[in-house]
Amino acid sequence: MVYKKFRVAVYLRVAALVVLIGLFFFVLWRLDLPAAAVLIGLLIAGQVVGLFRTVDRTNRDLARFFDSVRFDDFSQTFRGKGPGGSFADLHGALARVIEAFRTARADKEEQALYLQTVVQHIGIGLLVFQSDGEVELVNNAARRLLKVGQLKSVRDLEGTHPALAEAFLRLKPQDRGLVKVEAGDDQFQLLLHAAEFKQRGRDLTLVSIQDIRSELEEREIEAWQKLIRVLTHEIMNSMTPISSLATTVEGLIEKSCPAAEPEGLDDIRGALRTIQRRSEGLLHFVDGYRNLARISKPDLAFLPAADLFAQVSQLLRARLEECGVRLETASNPARLEVLADPDLLEQVLINLVLNACDAARGRPEPRIEMAASLDERGRPVVQVRDNGPGIAPENLDKIFVPFFSTKEGGSGIGLSLSRQIMRLHGGSISVSSKAGRETVFTLRFKH
């Protein structure tokens, strides 16, 4: 419709221009009226100018319209411009198209903002990068897991987490990978899952990052608990009648043998007593492991860390003096509280301090430190640090496994029990060690 009106307007101007030109020559040659010819010439010039302006104005408006679309600049306005008529219709049509584009862009920006908000608040870490490692997007969860503020390239991680940077660049579409990451005194087990897509001709890789340490520990603990229940049940069922039978046989010998005992009867009694003693010792040993499978549910309460440290120090004073080890405590802030079961947490700290005492014994200026503070997320952290010889790297991944102990005569119960207690609190326990210098056990609480 607009094009039709524009064409009619051009036709009318061309027709008027033809009529005026004919009239100009008629007046000039036939009537010999120069003044009238000059007037008609001016009208012809006006029509020519008007025709060019009509075409030029339309071209400029269309060019401005297409530039607005090309550069996503929908701030241009077309209403109220031009002399009216077909131009008014043209400007109205352009204005409606611009408004439609403006609305579509606003919807697109709202959708993009919505998706960006979801991506930044989702609990799973997301990282998008190009084939050369340049990062396009990293959400808040990924920043927390990787402990970075801004990340321009995956290769920037090579200084702090080389194994993780290599894993990112090595992942193929639909690949999964498990990477262990150490950040200070904390450890993570990160599950990586990759996907690939194209955007504007660029190859992009999307990697989801999940810390599955808690899930792995929980499954491991459940597996050990099932194994321990089976083993303790079978051992108890087998050893109880052996111990009872040894006691019964010894009683029968006492009753049936005369005062003059046959030669070798003392050896039999000694053997029976040995069987009974070892059976009872094994039953007591197995009963200790049963504790790993039947820890009571924590009765949570807010405990001042300083008071808890003072109580543990009082309970272990004699043992620390015997080992010649100095125990230091610190809490920052001074009235920092942890949400925990007082008896269970005290048991964990006692076990850690006793282990630290054995490790620091005999060292120059043996020292143990219990310290409480807040981590970068504002959650309570309790650390037990000793200046002992440290733990061998090959043993760091084993010390929380039931039955494993680096101490001669150790049962391997204490640290396994401590880890289960922390899991019941919704927290975690981890260890870091520097050979010949120190060992640090870190308790992290959920609240």
QUICOR-V837744 format. One line per field, one symbol per residue. phi: phi as a letter, one per 30 degrees, with the letter a starting at -180 (. if undefined). psi: psi as a letter, one per 30 degrees, with the letter a starting at -180 (. if undefined). A space follows every 50 residues. Layout:
phi: ???
psi: ???
This chain:
phi: .dddddddddedddddddddddddddddcdchcedddddddddddddddd dddeddddddddddddddddchccddbbdicidjiddddddddddddedd ddddddddddddddddddddcddcdbbcbdddjddcabcdddddddhbdc bdbddddddcbedddddedddceidbbcbcbcbiccbbccccbcbbacbh icdcccbcbbdceddddddddddddddddddddddddddedddddddddd dddddcdddddddjddddddddddddddddddddddddddddcbddddcd adcddddddddddddceddddddiccccbabbddcdcbcadddddddddd ddddddddddeiddhdbbbcbbacddcicdbcbcbbcddicdedcddcdc deicaccdidcicedddddddddddicabbbbbceibabbcbcccdb
psi: eeeeeeeeeeeeeeeeeeeeeeeeeeeeeefhieeeeeeeeeeeeeeeee eeeeeeeeeeeeeeeeeeeeghjgfkkfkgllfabeeeeeeeeeeeeeee eeeeeeeeeeeeeeeeeeeffkfkkkkkllfgfkkekkleeeeeefhldk jekeffffeeieeeeeeeffklkglkkkkkkkjbglkkjkkkkklklkjh gkjkkkkkkkjgeeeeeeeeeeeeeeeeeeeeeeeeeeeefeeeeeeeee eeeeefklejklkfeeeeeeeeeeeeeeeeeeeeeeeeffffghklkkjk lkkkeeeeeeeeeeegeeeeeefhkkkklkkjlehkkkjlkeeeeeeeee eeeeeeeeefkflkikkkkkkkakafggkkkkkjklhaflkkeffefffg kkfkkfkkgkfgeeeeeeeeeeeffgalklkkkjkgelkkkkkkle.
